[in-house]
Amino acid sequence: MKERLKTILMLTNFSEASRKAIISYLKVHTELKCECKFGLLYVYGMPKTGQAQLANVDDVLEQFAQQDLKKEKKIIDGTQGLDKLDMDLIAGQGDLIRVIKQLDEKRPIDLIVLGTKGSNVLKQLILGSTTSKIVRKATTPVLVIPENIDFKKPEKVVFATDLKECRFGQHFERMAKIIRFFGAELLILNVYADTRPDTRIFEEMMDIYLRDIPHSYHYVQNGDPANEISKFVNNRQADMLALIERPGNLLVKLFRHSVTNQMALNAEIPLLVFHS
């Protein structure tokens, strides 16, 4: 039986980058013929104003946001095959992460989709951006799509891990669900500095969760994880890079050195981030 993603939340700021990411993702999703509830979310801030005027200002801003969302939905509907999607238009106010968490409590979200300006996704995550905030603080899996690519159905996904976030098998349930949904092959990559780690328990656990997913293990010795991951992704012609974010900023620890030396991962592929 094919895996289903029941609820997808797509973030928009009405930019070309977010629009392109959303439309290209929706094309792939509809080709997989999976019924789904979509949400198109725009979160607006509140201007500084007197307390007495606050309620009226909020009402006006929400009306403008809904109008813009309807215009965006009309553009999406104008794309062949995307005119009959079950999609809610959601205008939220205030903190983006708080709004996402409130929506997730009402209806569990399987995946957040957003586009980001530029191609170097990891560099943006490290240097700080709205994308970085979402990736680090949202508890739902996040798919980040660079603006200068069209998202396509991934055939190969590289999961880069330092093994430390892999202590509990339940962390991989969401990953397996999404990989299974796309019907992709999973290449599990660990880059170690000195001594190859003991991976027997790790592989036994992963084999259980990935039992119906084509997967393989790859261990490479290199003092520069980012450079090695970049080479591996390019050599294997991978379509997506997956990471697990955890307290302690794994992304920053993995890639800070290479970013400082202008050696950040330059592969123009989507980034799929899970949370431990």
GIJOVEN-V436971 format. One record per backbone hydrogen bond with DSSP energy under -1.0 kcal/mol. NH is the residue of the N-H (numbers start at 0). CO is the residue of the C=O. E is the energy in kcal/mol with one decimal. If there is no record, write none. Layout:
{{NH/CO/E} {NH/CO/E}}
This chain:
{{7/36/-2.3} {8/110/-2.6} {9/38/-3.5} {10/112/-2.5} {11/40/-2.6} {18/14/-2.1} {19/15/-2.6} {20/16/-2.0} {21/17/-2.4} {22/18/-2.5} {23/19/-2.4} {24/20/-2.2} {25/21/-2.7} {26/22/-2.0} {27/23/-1.4} {28/24/-2.7} {29/25/-2.6} {30/26/-1.7} {31/27/-1.3} {32/29/-1.4} {36/5/-3.0} {37/85/-2.9} {38/7/-2.4} {39/87/-3.1} {40/9/-3.0} {41/89/-2.4} {43/91/-2.8} {56/52/-2.4} {57/53/-2.3} {58/54/-2.0} {59/55/-2.1} {60/56/-2.7} {61/57/-2.3} {62/58/-1.9} {63/59/-2.3} {64/60/-2.4} {65/61/-2.6} {66/62/-2.1} {67/63/-2.3} {68/64/-2.3} {69/65/-2.2} {70/66/-1.9} {71/67/-2.2} {72/68/-2.7} {73/69/-1.9} {74/70/-1.6} {75/71/-2.1} {76/72/-2.9} {77/73/-1.2} {78/75/-1.8} {81/78/-2.3} {86/84/-1.2} {87/37/-2.7} {89/39/-3.0} {91/41/-2.8} {93/43/-2.6} {98/94/-2.1} {99/95/-2.4} {100/96/-2.4} {101/97/-2.2} {102/98/-2.2} {103/99/-2.4} {104/100/-1.9} {105/101/-1.4} {106/102/-2.5} {109/6/-2.2} {110/6/-1.2} {111/140/-2.4} {112/8/-2.7} {113/142/-2.2} {115/144/-1.9} {120/118/-1.7} {123/119/-1.5} {124/120/-1.9} {125/121/-2.0} {126/122/-2.5} {127/123/-1.4} {132/128/-2.0} {133/129/-2.2} {134/130/-2.6} {135/131/-2.3} {136/132/-2.2} {137/133/-2.2} {141/272/-2.4} {142/111/-3.3} {143/270/-3.1} {144/113/-2.5} {146/115/-1.7} {146/117/-1.2} {148/145/-1.2} {156/184/-2.8} {157/239/-2.6} {158/186/-2.8} {159/241/-2.0} {160/188/-2.7} {165/162/-1.4} {170/167/-1.6} {171/168/-2.3} {172/169/-1.3} {175/171/-2.9} {176/172/-2.0} {177/173/-2.1} {178/174/-2.7} {179/175/-2.6} {180/176/-1.9} {181/177/-1.9} {183/178/-2.0} {184/154/-2.7} {185/213/-2.8} {186/156/-3.2} {187/215/-2.9} {188/158/-2.8} {189/217/-2.6} {191/219/-2.2} {202/198/-2.8} {203/199/-2.2} {204/200/-2.4} {205/201/-2.5} {206/202/-2.6} {207/203/-1.1} {208/204/-1.5} {209/205/-2.3} {212/209/-2.1} {215/185/-1.6} {217/187/-2.5} {219/189/-2.5} {221/191/-2.3} {227/223/-2.0} {228/224/-2.8} {229/225/-2.5} {230/226/-2.1} {231/227/-2.6} {232/228/-2.9} {233/229/-2.2} {234/230/-3.0} {235/231/-2.3} {237/232/-2.3} {238/155/-2.6} {240/269/-2.2} {241/157/-3.6} {242/271/-2.3} {244/273/-3.6} {248/245/-1.1} {252/248/-2.4} {253/249/-2.8} {254/250/-2.0} {255/251/-2.4} {258/254/-2.4} {259/255/-2.4} {260/256/-1.4} {261/258/-2.0} {262/257/-4.6} {268/266/-1.9} {270/143/-2.3} {271/240/-2.9} {272/141/-2.8} {273/242/-2.6} {275/244/-2.2}}
